[in-house]
Amino acid sequence: MKTCLALTLLGTALFSVPAAFGQGATSGIVGFSSLSCPAGTTLVVPTLVNSNVFQGAASVSSDGLTITPTTTAGWTVGAYNATSFTAPTTNYPKFYAEIVSGANEGLIFDIASNSATALTMASAITPSGIRGTTVQIAIRQHVTLDKIVQGATGLTAFVDAVNLFEPNGSTSTRIFDGASWVAGDYTTPAGHSIVYPGTGFSFSAAAPVAFNFMGEVKPTKTKVPMFQSGVNIVGNLNPASATSIYGSTFNSALSPYADGFNAFSSDGNMTTLGTYFSDGAQMLDGAYNPLPLTATDSIPLNRGVVVSVTADAVVTFNSPLAP
């Protein structure tokens, strides 16, 4: 098993408010979720997303590189373009399209650019069966490190840092500079680094830090990719309660007796609290014993577990609003 880190939660509050959305968008439940991280190294998995700016039916091109709404969207050209910083600053997509209904609900695709009528994707949409079909999509802005630290307190400039674990096994270090984030060279801007829905990062703090995540409760399923080559920090997008490990969707996402995950303490010391596997139908403890229905083992909100997989896989989490 790969190992990693931990975290702590103060509380969660949600409130329903009207919000301003773009053409075709719908309002949702907007709120905040608070997380306390002690000095040391912890895990952070934000459980709220940005509100959608568009929602509607769209056709996917046969090559999977273009999505076109079935009715004229009237978008501003370039509104959803990726960032375009000069080297050595790394560029990232700013928005993604998500399938919001049907068998592929919860899949997301990064947007590279847009015209007034269509989206150009950062890479060809997979699985290929989606190509040439009509799907219901929503467009959301990515959650970034800059978004995550809005309202945070206790951060120490040029000391506190995060590690983002990439699908290919590499690690990107980001350091808080007092207002935003810079890369490991302490100079290159990196506050626009992405945290994908249902994923997280390791956070190292010199002193206790309180995060106050703002956003929308995700109304759809979330499909979270897990990579054989990477460190996978994964958590459920439920900002109101922990996720029980018994009966969780990990049971079908993990390869029986091979894949698994570790849960960790919340004191910053990265103490392993539990190791879990699946037999393909139910969750098992570290000794491969089935977890009973009464098991209290859970994935805390705004935290996560570190998942190891022997082949790339996807875990699907239901929305807390529509289980």
Helices and strands as residue ranges (DSSP letters): E 8-16, E 29-37, E 40-44, E 52-60, E 66-69, E 95-99, E 108-114, E 119-121, G 128-130, E 134-141, E 143-144, H 145-148, E 161-165, E 171-176, E 181-183, E 194-195, E 201-205, E 209-216, E 222-226, E 232-234, E 243-244, H 250-253, E 260-264, E 272-278, E 283-284, E 298-299, E 305-308, E 313-317
